Amino acid sequence: MKRSFSKVLRTLVVAAGLSLSLASGMSFAERAPMVPLPSPSGVDIPPLSVPANPNSLANGTQAQAQPANPSIFTAPNSDPQNYVSIPDKQAGVLIQRAGQEWRLIRNGIITVYGGWLLAIAFFGIIAMYTIKGSIKLHEPMSGVKIKRFSALDRLIHWTMAASFLALAFTGLMILYGKYFAMPLMGGVAYGSFLMVCKNIHNFTGPLFTLTIVLFFLLFVGKNIPGKGDLDWLLTFGGMFSGKHVPAGFFNMGEKFWFWFGMTFLGLLISASGFVLDMIVPFMQIEYLRGTMQIANIIHSSAAILMTTMAMGHIYIGTIGMQGSIDGMKTGYVDATWAKEHHELWYDKLNK
C-alpha cells in the first residue's frame, strides 16, 4: 500500500515538474525578442551565391539564356513573371501575393458576409411564414383548370431545379463544410465526403447550364416587361398592402428572377465554373493562378447571391402561396388562382 502511494506521488511530482518546465519554457519563448522579418514572406534575402548587383553578371552564354534568373531570388515575393526554363511559366513567381489576397477575400468577405446573407434570407423566410403564413386566395377554388405549362416546360424546370439543389448543397459544403462538417466527421471522412461533393458539383454544372439556356429560349417571350409590371414593382405585388395588382403570364417579381437571378447570375456562375473546371469551349484560355482566383471569387459571390434569391423563389412557389405549385406540378392551375394572381393573362385567355 505504501509502495503504491509512493509511486503515485512520484508520478504526480514528475508530471508537475514537466508541466512547469514546459510552461516556463513557453513563457520565455514568448518573451524572447525576434528579429524582424525583412518582408511578409521572410525569404527574400539574397543568398550569398547571388551577386549584390545582378546586372553586373558577365554577358556569357548562361547570362544570355537566363537573363532574369537572379531576380527570382532577389524579389521572390512579387507577382511579375521571372524567367524559368521549364514549361510551367508560373514557376517564375516563387510567392504570389495575389494568392494571399484571394484567400482573404474568399475566407473573409465571401464566407463571412455570404454566410450572413444566407442566414438573413433563411430566417427572414421563416419569420414571414410564421407571421403571415401562406398567402391564401380571397375566393374559394373554382375547380376549373387552366393549362399553364407543358410537359416539356415542367421537365426542363424540374431538371434545372434538381441540378441547382445539387450544386447549392455541394457548393455550400465546399465553402462552409470545414467549419461544421469536418469537426463532426473527422478529417479523413470529411476529405472523402468532400471529394464526392466536388465530383457531383463538377459533373452537374454543365447540365445546369444547359437547362438555363433551354428554359430561357422557352420563356424569354413571356418575360418581356409589359403592362402592369411597373405597378407591381412599386407595390411589391401588393404583398404588404394586401391590394391586388394585375399581372400577365409572369409578374414583375418572376421576371426579375428570370432575367437577373436565373439568366444573368446563372450564366455568370456557369461561365466561371467552366473556367474552374478548365472546360471553356470555343476559345483559348490560359488557366493560370490569377485567372482561377478571379473565377473563384466571381463563382462564389454569384452562387451565394443566386442561392439567396432562390430561397424566396422556392418559398413563394411552394408553401408561401396557395395553389402556386400546381402549375409546375400538374401543368394546370385553378381559374380562381389565375384570375387573382395573373389577371391580365386570365382576361386574355377568356377574350
ABEGO torsion letter per residue (X at the ends): XAAAAAAAAAAAAAAAAAAAAAAAAAAAAAABBBBBBABAAGAABBBAABBABAAABBBBAAAAABAAAAAAAABABBABBBBBABABAAAABABBAAAAAAAAAAABAAAAAAAAAAAAAAAAAAAAAAAAEBBBBABBBAGBBBBABBAAAAAAAAAAAAAAAAAAAAAAAAAAAAAAAAAAAEAAAAAAAAAAAAAAAAAAAAAAAAAAAAAAAAAAAAABBBBGAAAAAAAGGGAAAGBBBBBBABBAAAAAAAAAAAAAAAAAAAAAAAAAAGABBGBBBBBBAAAAAAAAAAAAAAAAAAAAAAAAAAAAABAABBGAAAAAAAGBBBAAAAAAABAAAAAAAAX
